[in-house]
Amino acid sequence: MSITQDDIDSFSEDAYPETIVYTHKTAIACSGEDNTHPRVWVSVPEIGNGYAKCGYCDIKFMRAKANNE
């Protein structure tokens, strides 16, 4: 059985839950949820400037608000 273009077009990113990690750090290391890829460092943008995404596993990293905000 082969995969057709219709199979690819019908694939939904909603089929898999999105993983978002909140951090106070400006950069964070990622090696996948279960150490599934080499460790890479991801620069995390300031609050309000979106998110950074790991190029290997698509985990998103967002800056967390300080406790007093």
Sequence and secondary structure as in RCSB ss.txt:
>XXXX:A:sequence
MSITQDDIDSFSEDAYPETIVYTHKTAIACSGEDNTHPRVWVSVPEIGNGYAKCGYCDIKFMRAKANNE
>XXXX:A:secstr
    HHHHHH  GGGS   EEEESSSEEEE TTTT S  EEEE   TTS  EE TTT  EEEE   TT 
